């Protein structure tokens, strides 16, 4: 119930007051997870980062893409939503990733997106896009640390799968 969006909560509860309360609790929960995930070097806190991303994105009704921009000490500089798409796709141009990296002077990035279908397995398009972005970032001396897909049924790490 907490993971559901405000509209879904309102439909389930039938009353705006409890739905608003749940939305507030969800916002506090996500902020707490964000603080926990990004209070130090991100790369040493992978479980907290995944917990944050799952709370933030796993229940979304459409695909969206987040970019976590990291400095040389692997601490979060900025989080950007690069794309919001449809139920099964979110369009992302690699140049948008490059632009964000250069604007933030980032040294490493984590790419994340959700699969509203519930299945966190990467599609061939996900794998190809990740390969392109990793290649472009490498040419700039920037690491693509991971591409994480979150879904209701779990999550997938491209790094853990050996795809990065």
N, C-alpha and C positions, 0 to 999 in steps of 0.2 A: 504494500500500500504506500509506503514512504517513497519507493522508487518511482511510482507512477507520477505522471505530470499532473498539473493542477486541473486540467480539463477531465482527465480520467478519474481523478479523486472526486470531483464534483459529481460525476455520473454515478460513481459507486456509492457515495454518501448521500446524495440528493439534497444536500444543504451546504450553502456557501461557507458557513462558519467553521465546521470541522475541516472542510477542504482547505480553507485558508490557514488554519492552524497546522495541518499536516504539511502544507507547502512551506510554511515558516520553519517547521522542524526539519524538513528536508534541506532547506537552504543552510541552516545552521550546521547540520550534519556534513554537508558537502564542504562548507568552509572549514570545518574542523579537520576533515580528511585532507583538504588542500594544504592546510597549515602543517599537518603532520608529514605529508609527502615532500614538501618543498622547504622545510626549515633548515636543511643542510644540503650537502651534495646529493643530487638526485640519483646518481648512479649507484650509490650505496644504500638506497632506500627503495628498491624496485617493488617490493610487496606493497608499500604504502602508496606508491605511484599508481599501481594497478588498482588498488582499492578505491583511490580517488577517481580514476578514469571510469571504473565500472559504476560508481555511484553517480557520476556526472553524466554518463552517456549511454549506458547499457540498455536503459528502458526507453530511450528516445524513439519516436515513431518513424523517423526518417534518418538516413545516414548523414553524419556530419564528420568533419575532419578537424582535429585539433593539432596544433604544432606547439611543442614545448621547446622554447629556445633557451639554451644553456650557455653560461660563460665558461671561461677557461678553467675555473674551479668546479665546473659541473653543477653550478647552482642556477636556479631558474631566473632568467632575465624577464621573460614574458611568456604568457600563454595566449595563443591566437586561434580563433576559430577561422579556418581558411575557407571552409565550404559547408553548405547545408544543401542537401540534395533531396532525392525522392526516397521511396521505400527501399529500393535496391541499389541506388547509385548516388554518389556525391562526386560531382565533377571537380577535379583538382588539376590545375596546370602546374607542372614542376617549376615554372618560372615564378609562381606565387610563393613557393617555398624559398627559392633563391632570393627573391626580393625581401622577404621577411628576415632571412638570415643576415643579409647584408645590412639592412636597416638597423638591426639589433646588435650587429657586430658579434653574432653568436659563434661559438667554437664547436658546439655539438647540438644535435636536435633529437627529439623523440617525436615521431609522428604517431598519431592515434586516430582511429576512427571506429565507429560502431557498425554492427550488423543487426538491424531491426528484426531480421528473420530468426534470430536467436542462435544461429550457428556461427561460432567465431572462426571457422576455417577460412583461410585466405583464398580468394578467387584467383584465377590466372591474371585477371586485370590488376588486382591488388599486388601480386608478385611482380608483374612487369613494371608498374608504376614505382614501386619501391626500388627496383633495380635501377631505373632511370634516375630517380632522385639521389640514390646513394652515389651513383657515378658522377653526377653533377656536383654534389657537395664535396666529394673527394677531390675534385679538381680545384675547389676553393680552399682546401685544407680544413674542411669542416666534417666532423663525424656524424653519420646517421647512426646514433647509438641503438635505436630500436624502432620498429613499427609495431604497435600494439593494436590488436583488434579486440574490442570488448563486445559482449552480447549477453543476453539473459542466461545462456547456457554455459558461460565461462569466458575465457579470453585466450588469445594466442599471441605469442611473441615471435616475430620474424627472427630475432637473434637466437632464441632457443631452438628454433627449427633449422638453424644454419643457413637462413636465406639472406643474411646480412654478414 
